[in-house]
Amino acid sequence: MAQFPSLNLWTDSWLADTAHLDRVTRDIYLHLLILMWRTPGCRVPNSIEWIANRLRLTTEEIPILKAIISEFCK
């Protein structure tokens, strides 16, 4: 049995909310959501370095992560 509960993904909403994103950005965003879901309290540290390390991002992808956080996270 899975350690974490499922993450319901409403595909119509996902497509509508991310249609303006390119594939790389959408992929990073989805992996960020999964990371947040799997982190205790569904909260990650407010640290780009910590998140980028967990998502195994390249240096070139960090600005994409920052843009995603700016647009979708509080």
N, C-alpha and C positions, 0 to 999 in steps of 0.2 A: 504494500500500500504506500502511496506517496506520502512524504513527510509533510508537505504543504498542501493546503486546499487548492482546488482548481482556481484558475484566474479566468473568469468568464470574459470572453471577448465578443462584443456585438459587432459583427463584421460590417454591417451597414454604417454604424456610427464611426467605426475605425476608418473605413474608407472615406467617409465624408469629412472627418476631422483631420485626415492626413493627406488628402488628395493633392495638396499644394507642395508636399515634401517629395524630394527625390528618393530613390530606393535606399541609398546609404543612410540618409537622415532618418528615414522611416525605420530602418533596421536598428540603428542606434537607439532611437526612441523606444521601440518595442523591448529591446534588451534592458533599457533603463527601467521601464515599467516592471519587468520581471524581477530585476534586482530589487527594486523597492518592495515588491510584493513578498519577496523571500527574506527580506531583512526584518529583524524583530521590530514590532511596532509599525511596520510598513514605512519606516523612515530611514533615510540614509544620511550620513554626515554631510554638512554643508561644505564640502571640500571637492573641488573639481579633480584634484589629484587622486583622492580616494576612489571616486566614482570611475574616473578614467582607468585607474589600475584594475578595478574589479571587472570593468567591461573590456579590458585588454585593448584599449584604443591606442592608435598611433598618435604621434604628435600632430599630424595633419588633421586628425579627426576631433581633436579637443575643441577647436572653434565651433564645430557642428554640435558637440555636446553642450557647450555654453549657450548656443542659440536655442536648442531644444529646451533647456532648463528655463531660459528667459521667457519662452513662449508658453510652455505648458505647466511649469511648476510654480508653486507659491513658496 
